[in-house]
């Protein structure tokens, strides 16, 4: 009996080692170690051996069973490992083929720029407003200290609407606003102070060439309160320069002329390429004008503008600043469009790049 | 407007010690902006003054000479042999010699070419004797025949330089630079050298050297203008200002016995630096004075004027005039002219007439210095489409004090350069009296606005340096505006700018006025942004179209432009009508892009321009600028793209927690497919129209696929939109999914069935459509609808029998309400 058991042990060991698949192992387990397997069958024969030999043979049989189970488990692990290892060939894919992408949407370049600017100014306490694009002359010009003979009010500069003049006396003709500054009077008329307005909207001018679209977007900041002065304007502009264009970029203001601010300024941002020196490797910087990039206009709100909306210029003062959205977007990205009008041509080959 | 300023010229009027770069940097921050610094106009490297020693015939060519020139020691050897075809060569002649390496333009044409040593018909030539045109001086020294070389000794008499002197140095150009300076529209006084010099003096604190009183003595006769009504003077010149509103001053001076000819080099050089072509000494003088003082002038040939009275009047119906640009202008009656006793002889402030201009043979002249109304000049110039340096100055608004010193200066220069004498006193007519204005401001007011504490004495000093006469009373400054600023300084507030800019804006500290926003941003802007995010996140690409469109585009999409708001002065017919809908441009975008992509997902969020409250007739109120959002979906071979459009709208509603929306058929609007259009309402507010665009219109746009579309009414939508949502906990017991397929009449609508099923048993939590089928296996006139039911209970796990019961309830409800059969 003992010899038979030892023979079985060898047989089990050999078969397990030779098994090539997990299925084979399952079969071997049933064949040798299962309820109806050979070892069980052999154990049934224990009844016929002497009481003396029985415990010895019994423990031998258990030992063989345990060894078999251990072997099975070890062999199973081996086989599984080698199956996973073989996936390298059997299931290899060309991973340089492209992935399946979700449908890709794109916000327009102008929307993206508006958002970025909005976020920057919201952080220092400005709120966004929207005022009419089609507006009365009063808001677009007259209240902004622009007299009737001002060139911007000529037919070749501004779009006028085919409409009758306002029934209200001072409002005048209906125009497509040439700037977002018309929002100043609308906002001031509310007489809610402080004013910290950020007006972003569409504007229209009678110009159409590679650098001018007849419709464009402007951005208008207006801050009116008691004690607003030039140092606040300098602070806001420097803050914007750094936030929008990046660390180390600063602003400067130069004298300029607008009717609705006094004094008025042109705003420059230091060039990021030459660091405001105007020189790169001993040569003239190609990006900027002598170290600076013109970005837009600014100024201290003209007392006549405050008066026009019934605000007392002795009590309140204000500052205003604004520029073209398209222009700053391009300045930042270095997106040099050959023709700015492509922004409004709805060509998906263009739109999908942003 | 920009001014080209020769730094060398500028130094005549102000004691500048600064390098041009330093000057530019400082001036730009406090005054007019220097945009560019350019080398003095002409590249004269490698070109020297030479003296012809001998001239010999070329052995093989009759037209060429062998010329030996003395070049001093400039290029190593004193003598140089060149072959030259000049027609005006003579021994001892002072000429311009280019040596190999110099850049020249052959015969004044084509590109610049670098000169090389060469052989011409067998004779060595080691350089070139230049014609003026070959070295960029053609405008300065016009030639009579093409073979004339530049005779420096003759053109610039008295030029004393040694052979070998670089030509640039001999011409006084070597150390000069040109600055391109931007002058803002309020500062026409800076449209002349004197104005720039005055700014430089105040900003850089250097002496201002221009002194009109002593430098340009005022002719005695000018002071006697008021009494000048004698017969004798009448005989020489009369001035009548008919259009008193348009001309505040006219000074005319008759001069006799002048000699027309080229200007001397110093004058030519100044004009060339300013980008002005020298013409003759008389014209050059008027241009020079304009460039010096900012006051435009004109010179007439007195003998070509009919009569001796000059009128300033508006043009008469049908009058024409050939201007100095050689073109004939028909003059509308809004254009101001200078006329003799018969005809217009100049377009006032814009350009003189060709027939009465000075030229060869002119002996007697009338000089004009006047002040014309800026608006009249601007509108007149725009009307006839003619611009000039003069008009660009007048339209900014010039002082009526300007003509005095300009005229005095011009008379002085004519006497010096063209001989001649004034015939009688200048005639000076003014239609209104000039009185300088004064404004005051308190020191505190200035400092409050600048944000820096400046001293009163500092303020006074700055204003004085700019020409203001300043008085102080206690804390108040009172400043009399100098005449050259009289269109610019309008109030005490304007003095703040003068003080602050000269102090230096860069020295003002920067303080960010940070605070909490005093109110919220407009809701519509916030919601538009949220919807844009959803759309872009779902794969839609954002469009931006012009707010004005063509009538054609509108009619292609079924809109009648008649009653819409029009631009009165559109740039083109393409940009004429304010859009009442975003859909026409959406269709245009689909048509334009359909071949670029199999699937297009597009949207635009913008205002449209509608009538307020259904008015008709003339537009007399502002349009309602109504915010809209449209989306469009096309997919090649998708025969129901409305599903994508509707799905997107449903997704937006869900995202913003807009519930219990009622869907109704689109009535009336034929833009939408008659069988595929639906509108979403909530509490009687229209939220959206969804469906497919009618083939009637997609075909008009030549769109090859069906177009799924939706138009969201933003204002109504945001009444109900929310970003915060309530939470209902999921049931703790498992939910089951069952499918239900029923057969109903074709025209039974799914939405009704869905609602009936939901109401049939509270354990039905969700009904999801997944298929509609009609055709083989389904009775004609019927359709099969299949849906997934989600079934569950908050109290327990449902048994299979219970679930079957729920499904049966659903089926029974459908049978009862719609006569449905189980499929």
Interface residues (C-beta under 8 A of the other chain):
Chain A: X102 X103 X104 X105 X106 X107 X108 X110 X111 X115 X122 X124 X125 X126 X127 X128 X129 X130 X132 X133 X134 X135 X136 X149 X151 X154 X155 X156 X159 X160 X161 X162 X163 X164 X166 X167 X174 X176 X192 X193 X194 X195 X196 X198 X202 X204 X206 X208 X214 X215 X223 X227 X228 X229 X230 X231 X232 X234 X235 X236 X237 X238 X239 X252 X253 X254 X255 X256 X257 X262 X263 X264 X265 X266 X289 X290 X300 X302 X303 X317 X343 X344 X346 X347 X348 X349 X351 X352
Chain B: X24 X25 X28 X29 X30 X31 X32 X33 X35 X36 X184 X185 X186 X187 X374 X375 X378 X379 X382 X395 X448 X449 X450 X451 X452 X491 X493 X494 X496 X497 X500 X501 X505 X506 X508 X509 X510 X511 X512 X513 X514 X515 X516 X517 X518 X519 X520 X521 X522 X524 X525 X526 X529 X532 X533 X535 X536 X537 X538 X539 X540 X541 X542 X543 X544 X545 X546 X547 X548 X565 X566 X567 X568 X569 X570 X571 X572 X575 X578 X585 X588 X589 X592 X593 X596 X597 X599 X600 X601 X602 X607 X609 X618 X619 X620 X622 X623 X625
